[in-house]
Amino acid sequence: MTTHGQAPVFQWKGMPMTTHTLHRALVLDDGEFYVELNENFAVDEAPGFLQRRCYVGVTTPGGYECVGSFAQDPRGRWQASVDAPYDPATDSDSRSLGRHSSRMDAIVALWSARRQALCRHKSD
């Protein structure tokens, strides 16, 4: 990651991927989905969330729902997952997108699977 002023630019395969805003660490944004870093961690080490914009309501007061995440496991690998329908066989409501050697690879896996995430709220 490099910084230009106050906005970090993440590099993946030599190409700049994103910047972050001053009020939250926004990584990617396509207008419907966005990936943001957890503000409780240093930017270089932060896990993050895949968010989907939706209507503002009682359960979504910010107008978004979390539909995935990425985080570093105790062995230093980065794991990513998206929300999925509950599976009683695995007792899970998420689908693993694998373990990755870098945070950027986990973000790419998460972003690539964004449209397969289980979304519980209307988009508008």
Sequence and secondary structure as in RCSB ss.txt:
>XXXX:A:sequence
MTTHGQAPVFQWKGMPMTTHTLHRALVLDDGEFYVELNENFAVDEAPGFLQRRCYVGVTTPGGYECVGSFAQDPR
GRWQASVDAPYDPATDSDSRSLGRHSSRMDAIVALWSARRQALCRHKSD
>XXXX:A:secstr
 EEETTEEEEEETTEEEE   SSSEEEEE SSEEEEE TTS TTT  EEEEEE    SS TTSEEEEEEEEE TT
S EEEEEEEEEETTTTEEEEEEEEESSHHHHHHHHHHTGGGS   S   
